Amino acid sequence: MSVQKMHGGATHTAEEFVLAGLEASKSVENNRLVAPVMVCFAFASELFLKGELANQGIDPCKEHSLWSLYKLLPEDRKNWVRRMYVHLVGDIEKASFEREIQRWSKSFIEIRYWHDQTSKEQAYFDFSNFIPNLAISLYNAYSHIDEFPIFEFPQLRGKHIK
């Protein structure tokens, strides 16, 4: 089976998870839905990268790490991903952008399975505006219908990586 056939629908599914994340984010003021919102946006980011890899004829395999998926992209597509993010959020150096992808690379898995951890040093997980804005910037690039503005968790207003 071709890579395109296996993963070609990833971007459409990613768009749906962005919409779900945006809808759920309307209720994050009390922190109860922060984890589901982050899971939606992190999964959408993963699917957008897998879809872009499929468009390039590259098999993303069963990889979930955003950093690993990003590294598989040809250099021009890595630059495209960053440009889409910059278009939404504002300028960010390539090195800083890549550090953020590395930092939040496994957020989908870590947040989704946080409840399974045997040792919890903190009573909460970490979250960021980076992942929602990565997903939204890629959504905006693929969508020909809507374009969403920059996203901010109320708890992290004004905190953006430069």
JOJO-V283713 format. One line per field, one symbol per residue. psi: psi as a letter, one per 20 degrees, with the letter a starting at -180 (. if undefined). A space follows every 10 residues. Layout:
psi = ???
This chain:
psi = pqgghhjhjg hghgghhggg ggghiikihj ihjgghgggg hggggghggg ghghhikpoi bkqiphgggg hiqqghhghg gghgghhghr ppqgggghhg gggjhkhggg ghjhiiphoo hqjrrqrqig gghgghhhgh hhpjgqpqrq qpphikpjnq p.
